[in-house]
């Protein structure tokens, strides 16, 4: 889950590995059918896809998600046990000394900004929501450091409310697969929401993220062995780009 600044910003330049140029023309009907085939294959290929952040409740997941900006889930999971022992709930975190919190979360990087967001989030939860993490998009995005991506992680995994998470993997893959031409994550989210059934939003995000980590990596995607190959325009565009370079 990569973000910057507000912990939810995704700059187009950070989406690596897709060639520039217009997408092939495709009717909405054809795109919809192709999206459903892709969804089905992804769900079969990555049946084990899930949120890899360790948490026991919405508060812990929100903290972990904020820490995951510019950091791997694996590193976050090494930090959160100590974090939650020291600050087990929003009321305790709201009282945290920045210097102490920074020492605990330092391995996740950008620890000063993250500490500020964590404390600000906790204080807002205590003051506005009686120490309970809100369960709506409208209220979640009002919390310091929380944008739509983070809110969708919380909704989909802590509250079982469908949420379509657009991180760098989902953004990169949805462009490569020709599911969107958008670069802005909010616009990507809206277009994917039209293509994917609402009840599948959360799991589709997980499957796309796993696919991006395992097969469709940023710099060396394994197109030849990819189960999406028949429905993905990227291999042909990639080949054309390679030929132009050699020419």
Secondary structure, DSSP 8 states (H G I E B T S, - for coil): ----TTTT---GGG--S---S------HHHHHHHHHHHHHHHHHHTTT----S--SSHHHHHHHHHHTTTS-HHHHHHHHHHHHHH--SHHHHHT--HHHHHHHHGGGS-HHHHHHHHHHHHHHHHHHHTT----SHHHHTTSTT--HHHHHHHHHHHS--------HHHHHHHHHTTS----SHHHHHHHHHHHS-GGGHHHHHHHHHHHHHHTS-SSS--GGG-TTGGG-SHHHHHHHHHHHHH-
